[in-house]
Amino acid sequence: MRLSVIVITRNEQANIVDCLRSVDFADEIIVVDNASSDDTVELARHAGAHVHQTQDWPGFGPQKNRALAFATGDWVLSMDADERVTPELRKEILEVISSEKAPDCFSIPRLSWFCGRFVRHSGWRPDYVDRLFKAGTAQFSPDLVHEKLLHAGRARVLENSLLHYSHRNFSDVLTKIDRYSTASAQQALARGKRSSVLGAVGHGFWAFVRTYVFKAGFLDGEHGLALAIANAEGSYYRHIKLWRLQQPDGK
């Protein structure tokens, strides 16, 4: 059974080489790049990927569907540039796609990195994501951000983790808070949702309590506290940006 790996990128030169090396067992690697100004495209091509470039940005879901359309394998593994397949996960993937009784979709647990260490609580573990599926059985939701894989039936869970280097430092944290909160606010506005200044404060406070207390972030030590604060900031800015989009000037 042929395996296609799909990855969408924008200015991922710090990640793309390690990402593609971790999936060098695939029969083909598809990279769809959105107007990178760094060496992402050249590095991906040098690593053996089939690279397609776009200038517009329709959102994460539609962009992943673009990548999916280029895949020719019997199975598809969707990856983000900041993710890595471990040798153990590689072996498991090859085993399950060779089985005649394999279901159409598999969910993979992620182990995510936050500014110096892997986080094992705080709502970040095991963080199952549906990523491995039979070609023609699934597509991504049209969401601007936080897209989902849409498929019929129930995904079977794999045992080995996908490594996710999501926040290498606090500059990454701030950049992603700004980018994702803007996209989330735009998406919420399009769906008719509303917010206020007090609502933004309340959502931020609840995000901290949920992460640090109810999701046991305190067990992650100082990193758990920092993550809870970051989640609070992300929630606050998402809702405060939604509030601003509701204003007459729409900014």
Residue pairs with C-beta under 8 A, 6 or more apart in sequence:
1 73
1 74
1 75
1 97
1 98
2 27
2 28
2 72
2 73
2 74
2 75
3 25
3 26
3 27
3 28
3 73
3 74
3 75
3 76
3 77
3 93
3 94
3 97
4 26
4 27
4 28
4 29
4 30
4 71
4 72
4 73
4 75
4 76
4 77
4 135
5 23
5 26
5 28
5 29
5 30
5 76
5 77
5 78
5 79
6 29
6 30
6 31
6 32
6 64
6 67
6 68
6 70
6 71
6 76
6 77
6 78
6 79
7 16
7 19
7 20
7 29
7 30
7 31
7 32
7 44
7 49
7 67
7 78
7 79
7 80
7 81
8 31
8 32
8 33
8 34
8 60
8 63
8 64
8 66
8 67
8 80
8 81
9 16
9 31
9 32
9 33
9 34
9 36
9 40
9 44
9 81
10 33
10 34
10 35
10 36
10 40
10 57
11 36
11 37
11 38
11 40
12 19
12 36
12 38
12 40
12 81
12 82
13 36
13 38
13 39
13 40
13 43
14 168
15 81
15 82
15 165
16 31
16 40
16 43
16 44
16 47
16 81
17 43
17 47
18 84
19 79
19 80
19 81
19 82
19 83
19 84
20 29
20 31
20 44
20 47
20 48
20 49
21 47
22 84
22 85
22 86
22 90
23 29
23 77
23 79
23 85
23 90
24 47
24 48
25 90
25 94
26 73
26 77
27 73
28 50
28 71
28 72
28 73
29 47
29 48
29 49
29 50
30 49
30 50
30 52
30 67
30 70
30 71
31 41
31 44
31 49
31 50
31 51
31 52
31 67
32 51
32 52
32 53
32 54
32 63
32 66
32 67
32 70
33 40
33 41
33 44
33 51
33 52
33 53
33 54
34 53
34 54
34 55
34 56
34 57
34 63
35 53
35 54
35 55
35 57
41 51
41 53
44 51
45 51
50 70
52 66
52 67
52 70
54 63
54 66
57 63
58 66
59 142
59 143
59 144
59 145
59 147
59 183
60 140
60 143
60 144
60 145
60 146
60 147
61 140
61 141
61 142
61 143
61 144
61 147
61 148
62 140
62 142
64 78
64 140
64 147
65 139
65 140
65 142
67 78
68 76
68 78
68 139
68 140
71 135
72 135
73 135
74 97
74 134
74 135
75 97
75 132
75 133
75 134
75 135
76 132
76 133
76 134
76 135
77 85
77 93
77 131
77 132
78 131
78 132
78 140
78 149
79 85
79 131
80 164
82 164
82 165
82 166
83 110
83 162
83 163
83 164
83 165
84 162
84 163
84 164
84 165
85 93
85 162
85 163
86 160
86 161
86 162
86 163
88 160
89 108
89 158
89 160
89 161
89 162
91 160
92 158
92 159
92 160
93 132
93 158
96 102
96 106
96 132
96 156
96 158
97 132
102 134
102 156
103 153
103 154
103 155
103 156
104 133
104 134
104 137
104 138
104 151
104 152
104 153
105 130
105 132
105 133
105 134
105 137
105 138
105 149
105 151
105 153
105 155
105 156
106 130
106 131
106 132
106 133
106 155
106 156
106 157
106 158
107 128
107 129
107 130
107 131
107 155
107 156
107 157
107 158
108 128
108 129
108 130
108 131
108 132
108 157
108 158
108 160
108 161
108 162
109 125
109 126
109 127
109 128
109 157
109 158
109 159
109 160
109 161
109 162
110 124
110 126
110 127
110 128
110 129
110 161
110 162
110 163
110 164
111 118
111 120
111 125
111 126
111 127
111 161
111 162
111 163
111 164
112 118
112 119
112 124
112 125
112 127
112 164
112 165
112 166
112 167
113 119
113 163
113 164
113 165
113 166
113 167
113 168
114 124
114 166
114 167
114 223
114 226
114 227
115 167
115 168
115 169
115 170
115 172
115 173
115 223
115 226
116 223
117 220
117 223
118 163
119 125
119 220
119 223
119 224
119 227
120 219
120 220
121 215
121 216
121 217
121 219
121 220
121 224
122 211
122 212
122 215
122 216
122 217
122 220
122 224
122 227
122 228
123 210
123 211
123 215
123 217
124 227
126 161
127 164
128 157
129 162
130 138
130 148
130 149
130 151
130 155
131 149
131 162
132 158
133 149
133 151
137 151
137 152
138 149
138 150
138 151
139 149
139 150
140 147
140 148
140 149
140 150
141 147
141 148
141 149
141 150
143 187
144 183
144 184
144 186
144 187
145 180
145 183
145 184
145 187
146 184
166 172
166 176
167 173
167 176
167 230
173 230
177 230
177 233
177 234
177 237
178 237
180 234
180 238
181 234
181 237
181 238
181 241
182 241
184 238
185 238
185 239
185 241
185 242
185 244
185 245
186 245
188 195
188 238
188 242
189 242
189 245
189 246
193 242
194 242
194 246
195 203
195 239
195 240
195 242
195 243
195 246
196 243
197 240
197 243
199 239
199 243
200 235
200 236
200 237
200 238
200 239
200 240
200 242
200 243
201 236
203 235
203 236
203 238
203 239
204 232
204 233
204 235
204 236
204 239
205 232
206 235
207 228
207 231
207 232
207 234
207 235
207 236
208 228
208 229
208 231
208 232
210 231
211 217
211 224
211 227
211 228
211 231
211 232
212 218
212 224
212 225
212 228
216 224
217 224
217 225
217 227
217 228
218 224
218 225
220 227
244 250
244 251
245 251
